[in-house]
Amino acid sequence: MNSMWRPDEGPVVCVGETMAALAPTPPDSLDSTGELRLSVAGAESNVAMYLADLGRSVCWLSAVGDDAFGRRVCAAVGAAGVDVTGVRTDPERPTGLLVKDPGRDRTRVHYYRSGSAASALGPDVLDDPRVRSAALVHLTGVTPALSPSCRDLVERALGTPRGERLYAISFDVNHRPALWPDGTAATVLRELADRADIAFVGLDEAQDLWGADLEPADVRRLLGRPRILVVKDGARAAHAFAEGGGGGGGGVCTVPALRTDVVEPVGAGDAFAAGFLAGLLDGHDMRRALRLGHLTASSALKVTGDHGPLPDTATIARLLDLTDEDWSAPARTDR
């Protein structure tokens, strides 16, 4: 596994848009008379912040407007221990904004990001020296949906052959239907994910995109090129397919999810990706990396924002060392 990384173990670079986020507090409908809480939200910066929590050197590359929201975003991500010195300030375009509207069954998210500073990002982001010195570059399927130049950025990153770059690339499908014109996401996201070294996709996402009857092994057959493919099956389990898996002779590792009281599911997938990647970078085997993914995801599930506090180091170590039987016990939680 370690052969995937640079010998000198450079930083992780996360590239993508982060927005200011408004949500009612306490969690309630926007139609209520409660106050609105301001936070930040972005798939790639979520991953960056959790990686920093887990002790990794990480930077976030993006663009924000020359406005109060942009300054708030950079301050929040930087306060989590992420290097934000590579974030560009756009004097003409605004920082994106989202508004959460919690409901009884699910949280609706309203985006105000058209023409945002980050939507003007392009392939030149990859010329940043932080990218050239990285061990890993993390991208998601949100970015190519934002604009043609953003799609060009992701295409260039994933189009560079493995032998011509020192860093590995991870790609989380992170399908956001509202961002894609009808009928376009399935083909584009499959092609992009299949070029990554490490790919993440939720089973529900895969079923929505590529076929309602898909099982994890079917997803591996659709995405056969990544050296590692992680298929997340919600609160049930996560499956990691090693290179050549899904009928190609490689291995598969399945780890059940922890039982966790869910406050809000938003951000849990990003947290899982961060935990799994941190586990690989720390030299863990696939099982422990999946466990660390679950532990990190449970921290996001317990809060209304995208970024929640991790268990202490001793608790994480204890849980990672559990036997399979103890980990899988029906009453097992991360507390």
Buried (B, 14 or more C-beta within 10 A) or exposed (E): BEEBBBEEBBBBBBBBBBBBBBBBEEBBEBEEEBEEBBBBBBBBBBBBBBBBBBEBBBBBBBBBBBBEBBBBBBEBBBEBBBBBEBBBBBEEBBBBBBBBBBEEEEBEBEBBBEEBBBBBBBBEBBEBEBBEBBBBBBBBBBBBBBBEBBBBBBBBBBEBEEEEBBBBBBBBBBBBEEBBEEEEBBEBBBEBBBBBBBBBBBBBBBBBBBEEEBBBBBBBBBBBEBBBBBBBBEBEBBBBBBBEBBEEEBEBBBBBBBBBEEBBBBBBBBBBBBBBBBBBBBEBEBBBBBBBBBBBBBBBBBBBBBBBEBBEEEEBEEBBEEEEEEBBEEEBEBE
